[in-house]
Amino acid sequence: MSGGRVKDFGVKGIILAGGLGSRLRPLTKVTNKHLLPIYDKPMIYYPLETLCKAGIKDIMIVTGGNSAGDFLRLLGNGRDFGLKDIYYTYQEGEGGIADALKLCEHFAENGPVCVILGDNIIQDDITPFVDRFRKQGSGARLLLKEVDDPERFGVPEFDGERIVRIVEKPVVPMSNYAVTGIYMYDERVFDYCRNLKRSERGELEITDVNNAYILAGDLYFDILKGWWTDAGQFESLFRASQLVAGERLGVPS
């Protein structure tokens, strides 16, 4: 399948909210981490609202673990978010981001997708970035953020204004930027996912997908201006609540 123009029927949204949340035990012993609270809302609300605010109305949520049914009880058909429906699918185990993404190929229908990790909490409105992705016509678009601890994330290496490679959790980071958990892809992403080999930790890595787009000369990026955090460990879960509370209460972050 070759890269083509972004389809006229628009970008679909995918929220990856599977996994076992082992880094947040015992909080996740009886629930999925994406159902934990971030200040005044369940975590899953934030990526869902991010997509809806950007005008993305066709959304699939990838769940996992023993609490998949709780997402349906909490979110229902999405009417509270202005949606006609929400689509759900189930990931068994923890096979990595790219492994979860593979489950959404039928949902994408050979069109472009905006993928967001369910534990990513973001201040920026991503509408301008999604619009740029639509206009670029093909390829991938990533959102980056300058951070103090890039070694926790996928880190881009730059040559001028281009990303020449991304290294997952490097011991010595090549830059102070992290690849956030928000990715935009054309239909080639599923071909790339199918051709991946599992990493040393037994997962299909989304960094390998991004590097495939780099090799194809078809990867672009934007840099977030507002705050961003994942909420996948105790410190960042607490930080996410602080950031959201600060914005609600008008306190500078």
N, C-alpha and C positions, 0 to 999 in steps of 0.2 A: 504494500500500500504506500503510495507516494504522498508527499506533502502537497496540499492544495490550498485553495482559498478557504478562508473561514466561512462556514456555512451560513446561509441567510437566516436560518431558524434560530440563531443565537447560541450563546454560550450556556452550557448546562453546569450546574454546581454539584460538587461531590465533597461530602464531609466524611473524613476518616476518623471513626470513633470506636474502633475495635480495640484489640489488645487486652491484656490482663491487668495493667496498672500496677505491676509488682513493685515499682519504686515508691508507691504511695500506700503500701500496706502499713497498718491494718485498716486504713480508711477505705480501701477497695476490697476488703475481704468479702463484703456482702453487696457490693454495688460496682458498677462501671465508673471509672474515674471521671468520665465526661458528664456524669450526673451529679458530681460533687458541686457544692456552691462556690461561686466566685462573687463575693459580696452579696448582692441581693437577687441573683439569678443562678440557675443551674449552668454549669460550664458550657453545655451544648448550645445554649441560647446564643452565645456570643458569635461563634462562626456562622450560625444560621442567620442571625441578624446582619452580619457582615455581607453575606451573599445577597440577601434580600434588598439591602440598601443599595447594592450595586445593580439592581434591576434583574437579578438572576432568579427566575421563578420555577425552573425545573431543577429539583434538588434531590439527590440520593444520599442517604446516610448509611455508611458501612458500620455495622455494630459487631459485637463479639462477646465472648464470655457468657456468664450465666444470667446477665441482666438485660438481654436484648429486648425482651418484651416491655421493659420499663420505658424504653424510648417511645414506643407506640402509646403507652399510657400517658406519658408526659406531653408528647408533641401531637399526637393524633394525626389528623390529615393536614396539619399546617395552617388551618384557617386563622389561628391567632396571629400568624405572621403574614397574612395576606396571600397565602398560597391556596391553590385549588387542591393540591395533594402533596404528600411527601412520599418518596420511594425509599424502601429499605432493602438491604441485603445483609448477609451474615458471613463474617470471616471466622474460620476455625483456627484457633491457636494464634500465634504471633509470627507471621511470615514476613513481616516488613511492610513498608508503605507501598512499594511497588506491587507486592503480592495482593494487598487489599485493593489497589487500583484496578488490577486485572478483573476483579469481580464486576466492574462497572462498564465493561465494554459494550454490552447489549444496551445499557441505558444511554450511553453516549451516541449511539446510532451514527457512527462515522463523523461525528461533529466535534467541535472544540469544547474543552472542559476547563473549569476553574476548580482546582482542588485545594482544600484547606484542611489542615489537621485540626481535629476537634479540641485540642488543648491549646490552640493559639488564640491569644487575646490581643486585639489590635485597636489602636486609637484612630488610625487613619481611615477615611472613606476610600475604599479601593476602586470606586467608580472610574476615576481617570485612568487607572492602570488597566482595567478591563477594557475600556474604550481603546486604549493604545494597542492592546492585544488584538482586538477585533480588526483594527486598521492595518496591523502589520501583515496580515494575510496568511501567514503560516508560521510554523515553528513553536517555540516555547518562550514564556516570559516569567521571570522570577522576581520576587520582592526581597530585597536585602535590607539589613539593619546593622548599623555600627554598634558593637557590643563590647563589654569589658572582658568577656570570657568566650571568645570565638571557638576555643578548643572543644567546647561542648557540642558544636554544630558542624554542618557542612560549611566549609570556608572557601570562598572564591579566590583564585589567583588572577590578577589583572595584568594585562599588557596594554597600557594606555587606557582606552575606554572599553576594551573588550575583556570578557572573561575567557581565559584560555584553559582553565580546568577548575574543578571543584574537588576538594579532598574532605572526606568525612572524618570529623573529630581528629584533626592533625595534632601531633605533639607540639610542633612548632608552626603556628598559624602563619599563612602567607599574607594575611591582611587582617584587619580588625572587623571585618564584616561577616555576618552570619547569613546563610540562606534561610529565610524564614519558612514556616510551613504553609506557604501560599504559593501555588504553582499553576500556571496556565499553559495548556498544551493543545496542539492540533491532534488530528486523528492518529498520527504516527506513534503516539505514546504507547499504545497497546501493542504494536509490533515490537517496540523497544523492550517493554515489560516481558513479553514472551521470550525474548532472546537473552534475558539476563541469566547469569550464573549466581548461585547463592554465595554470599560473603562468608567470611570466617565465623561470623556469629549466626550463620544459617538463615539469613534473611535476603530478600530481594531488595536492594538498596535504591532509593529514589535518586541518590547522588549519581549512580551509574546511568540512570535514564537521562539526567541533566547533562552528563558528560557526552552522551550519545548525540544530543542536540548540539552541543558545542562542536563536536567533530563534524557534524553536518553543516556547520556555519549558520545555524538558525536559532540561536539562543540570545535573548535580550533581557534586560533587567531594569528595574526602578529601585530607588532607595527610599525607604519609609522615613518620614519626617517626625511623626509622632511616636509615642512609646509602643513597644511590642514586647510580649513575653510568651513563652510557653508556660504551661502550668502542670508539667509532668513530674515534678518532684516537690518536696515539701517547701523548699525555699522559694521556688518560682510560683507555686500555688499561693503562698502567702503574699508574694509580691504582686501577683495578678489582682488579688482582692484589694490591696493597698492602692494600686493604680486606678482601678475602677472606682473605688470609694472616693479617691481624691478628685476624679473628674466629676462625679455626681455632686460632691459637696463644694466644688470650686476651689480645691486645694491644689497648688502646683505640685507636679510629680517630681 
